[in-house]
């Protein structure tokens, strides 16, 4: 179970670095904004609920190549529904700043997390651990990138490296680091 948690955290971080969540994380205007804990919570809940729906409610459908065409609108509806529910019933939990857009299912993070969870998880506990790991991986990358952004504003950084170029290079280095750490953990536990 710990291996699944580490796998999911590192894997979604790689997806995040590969381009899906890159636009909102590298935005320069978000420097003073807080980390999106609310969105990470919505990511966790929506992936888990959608796994339940797809595994038990839609199990009779043979998805095939239509899997993405069905699950993307469902993931966007889940994100929008959870945000609307929290806005209606728990307005103090919903921040004014929203780093990810629920209409795009948080820039595809929910869809990718759901697809990996559907293909890996066989039990309810595995799905819960995978969705938690995906959420924690997203949170960890957001915290690290915000700290890098803060440090770059304090340090002397060349003008051509400020902003998005520095964030893209940082995301690439974090991706390499997380891949190496994941492989070390998997080799130590004998997973691979």
N, C-alpha and C positions, 0 to 999 in steps of 0.2 A: 504494500500500500504506500509505503514511503517512496518507493521507486516510481510509482505512478504520479505521486505528488510532484516529485522533482522533474520527471519527464514532462508533465503538463506545464509546469512553470517555465522551464527552459524552452519548450517548443513554442508556446505562444509568444514568448519573447522574441524568438527568431522570426515568427510571422510578423510581429509588430515592427521589427527592424527591417523586414524585407519590403515593406511599403504600405501595409494596410492602415496602420495608425499613424503613419509618419507625418501627415499634414497637420494634425492638431498638436502633436507633441513638439514639433519643431517651430511652432508659431512663436514669433518674437514678442507679440503682445501679451502672451501668457506668463511672462516672467514673474509677475507678482501674484498670480492667481494660485490658489491652493490646489493640492493634489485632488483629483476627482474620486474621493472615496465613495461618493454616492454612485457614480457610474461603475465603479469596480463592483459594488454590491449588486447593482442591476445586472451586470455581466454574469456574476455568479448565479443569481437566481434565475435569470432567463435561460442560461445554458442548461441548468438542471431541470427546469420545468419543460423546456423543449425536448430534452432527452426523454423525459417521461412520456410526453405526448407522442414522439416519434417511435419510441420503443414499444409502447403498449397501446396507444390509441391508433396509430397509423401503421402498425406492424403488418397488417394484411396487405398493404400496398407494396408492390415491387417497384421501388423507386427508379432504379436504373439511372439513365442520364437526366431524368427529370427531378432528381433529388435536389439539386441546387435551385431549380426554378420554383420548387415548392417551399423549401426551407428558408430561402432568403426573405420572402415576404412574411413568413411566420416569425422569423427572428426580429425583423423590423417591427412587426405588430407587438411582439412580446416586450421589446424595449420601450416602445411608445406607451403600451398599456401599463407597464410597471411604473414608468415615470409619471403618467397621468394619475395612477392610483395613489402614489406617494404625494403628488402635488395636491390632490384632493383631500386625502385623509391625514397625511403627515407633512404639512407644508414646512415645518421647521427643519425637516431632514433634507429638503431639496435646496441645493445651493443656487445662487444666482448665476454663477459661472458654470457652464456645461462644456467640458472639454471635448466630448464626443457627441455626435448627432444621432439621436435614436432612429431617425428616418432611414439612415443607412446602416442600421444595426451596429452602431458604433464603428463605422468605417470597415465593416466586415469582420471585426473581431469576434462577434457573437456567432456568426455563421461558421467561421473557421474553427472556433472552439467546439461548436456543436458537431461539426462534421468529424472532427477527431474523436470526440467523446462517443459519437454513434459507432464509429469503427473500432474503438478500443474497448469501451466499457461493456461488460456483460452483466454486471450486477448493479444494484442501486448504490451500494457503497463505493464501487469503482467510479460511477458517474459523479457522485458527490465529491470524491477526492479529485477527479480530473477537473471539474468545474472550479473547485477551490484553487487548484494549482494554476489554472489559466488566469484566474482573477489575481492571485498573488504575484504571478509573473508580470502581469500588466502593471500592477501597483509598484513592484520593484523597479521596473524599467522607468516608470514615470518619476519615481523618487530620485533615482540616479541621474536621470537627464535634467531634472530641475536643479539638482545640486551642481552638476557640471555647468549649467547655464548661469547659476549664481556666481560660481568661481570664475567663469570667463569674464563676467562683468567687473570683477575685482582685479583680475590679472591683466597684464599687457598682452593682448592678442592682436595680431596683425589685422588690418581692416578687411582684407580679402577672406579671412577665416571667420569673421564674426557672424553670428546668426545661424542660418541654415547649414552652411558648409561645416561648421564646427559640430553641430548637432548630428549631421549625417555621418561624419567621421566617428563621432562618439558612439553612435548607434551601431556602426559596423564593428568597432572594437568591443563593445559590450556583447554583441552577437558572437564574436569569436571567443570571448571569455566564457560566456554561458555555455557555448557548445563544448569547449574544453572541460569545464567543470562537470557538465552532464556526462560526458564520456568517462571521465575519471570516476565519478560516482557509480556509473553503470558497470564499469570494469571491476571496481572494488566489490560490488554486490553480486557480480556474476550474472548480470541481466543479459549482456551481449555475449 
